[in-house]
Amino acid sequence: MYPFPKLFIDPDQVRSNISDMATKASKSSIEFRPHFKTHQSKAIGKMFREFGVKGITVSSIKMAKYFSDDGWDDITIAFPANVLASSYFDSISENCELKTLVISKEVVERLDSTLTRPIGLYVEIDPDYGRSGIPIGDVDSIRSVLDAIDRSAHCYPAGFYCHAGHTYKARSKEEVTEIATRALEKLSTLKTVFPDLPLCFGDTPSCSVLDDFGPVDQISPGNFVFYDWMQVRIGSCSPNEIAVYMECPIIEKFPDRKQVLIHGGAVHFSKDSVNIDGNLSYGEPMLKHLSEETYVKSLSQEHGIVQCSPAVFDQLNVGEIIQIFPIHSCLTADLMREYHTKDGKVLDHMNG
Amino acid sequence: MYPFPKLFIDPDQVRSNISDMATKASKSSIEFRPHFKTHQSKAIGKMFREFGVKGITVSSIKMAKYFSDDGWDDITIAFPANVLASSYFDSISENCELKTLVISKEVVERLDSTLTRPIGLYVEIDPDYGRSGIPIGDVDSIRSVLDAIDRSAHCYPAGFYCHAGHTYKARSKEEVTEIATRALEKLSTLKTVFPDLPLCFGDTPSCSVLDDFGPVDQISPGNFVFYDWMQVRIGSCSPNEIAVYMECPIIEKFPDRKQVLIHGGAVHFSKDSVNIDGNLSYGEPMLKHLSEETYVKSLSQEHGIVQCSPAVFDQLNVGEIIQIFPIHSCLTADLMREYHTKDGKVLDHMNG
């Protein structure tokens, strides 16, 4: 038994999650441009090819390089262009069709003045999420960015990119649908103003729950490839659709407080958490009968404390392994830096 | 200008922080056994040698190996022994005096039955923190663990280890002192029962704030080497004692909401946060005039959003770099995996 925290992947479930999303996109004649920031793995990237994926999405220039080196030649860096990093865009092969996001005409102009390769620019639209992008109703600003792209020497318009991250606040399929539908309605209005520009949309909750994507031409969800306990709580998936889990050794038991100490902390899981009835959970033990009494109650650097129901506490033993769904699989994978399969294979991660 | 997030260290401030703590320990004739989990760096470890440090503390067997390979030969793994990992303890040179923690006699017995090398065992005592250890008043359990150590073939008693992590809930020097003093009073009682066993104590808030350590023989704080914004809020240090900071490029500005988008997210800072007047802060911009209006309001994987006062917002420009104190320097360093100095040196991190 491996005595340290280890991240496992179920390749069959990964393929099933990819297949479901690819089928959904195909049915609506939408281009499926999955976000690879969740897995950051060439091996898992290859699984997407089995389902016809050609264009992908990443979150950094470094990640674009990682995947273009593996033969991907149509990549969106779904992060607003960093004017200081123009030479890094240039480092990616011209054989790769590279796109990124912009929000202001000033950035388009500064980028264009330093670039030496062509680059597609999506105008990022903020659908009331409040993180990044031009507010969806601000047509004047949108038009001024598009005009700057038209005037540029190296840039061409790739369309609109829209991440409705506020679906993460939802706690049911109905709430996800409501938030996503509101965003799609506003995007429909935008589409009537700019009918020729493709619209890329795609947070995992919206893409998992919606069947009708209205004006959307492309989707770029990422987390769905693994899902995690946060997505279960949001309403995006069921527990049996989660394709990754941690194995952690049980170090000690504390009978008075029905808590178990595991080796598995913030440097393994990340400190992301989800609020469940007023308690923060940092992980969800994989039990036959899931119970809200049993959850990862706290994490420090290497320590994890699992709060247990009395019945679960009695079943757990020091020197055994406990399997735990991560709260946020993207961050857990980023920390664990490799994936193990039950038949002993090891899959790469960009950080490995 | 480096266009991506980068972690900087101020070696003079690091040495000043080490010097202060070493002097404090020396004045009280306490052994200073600093925790190296914060920096995880051989280069920074060497700075501790300048101040006479011989024994150190780490949080994992892997980290013990990292530092024993660099010549450290008196190491405490301040994590309860993992009975599945006995062979990994054996992998560390017998020339290194190795100690770790135990909480139950069962673990002592299982460990002893599989070990082939000698190991010192601290009995971990819980000073009402509630994470790990035998409750401080439970003398019977403490005695039964000590008896098991006496009966063992490979283990010897190293003393008591006590981490008063509940000082992290404090928000002033007075509160830290109150929590730490309560713990020390209880440890004094324990010391009267077991006068011959050394007592190792040491969270950063207690060690930073206390001058009189009562019954304590050894201290093992870690975070003080860098400090961070959480420690400022706790009352452990002042902002000018923080020895690390992030540099992040400013990507875009959002005038309506006085927010700035930076490249710097959860994969750089970690998702640790501190609650300041009801708002979670994920980082504190280093400004001449610190203001509670300006803080890192949210982090996603690569995005950081800095909420600004109107004056600060006007000073920040796209394409410039912003310097930010991390909330929790241990986790930020663990993610960034190397340290840069202003004169261009790069210092190692175990994850690098």
Interface residues (C-beta under 8 A of the other chain):
Chain A: M1 P3 F4 K37 S59 S60 K62 F79 P80 A81 N82 V83 L84 A85 Y88 I103 S104 E106 V107 R110 G130 R131 S132 P135 G165 P249 I251 E252 D256 R257 L261 H263 A266 V267 S270 K271 D272 S298 S300 Q301 E302 H303 I305 V318 G319 C330 L331 D334 L335
Chain B: M1 P3 F4 K37 S59 S60 K62 F79 P80 A81 N82 V83 L84 A85 Y88 I103 S104 E106 V107 R110 G130 R131 S132 P135 G165 P249 I251 E252 D256 R257 L261 H263 A266 V267 S270 K271 D272 S298 S300 Q301 E302 H303 I305 V318 G319 C330 L331 D334 L335
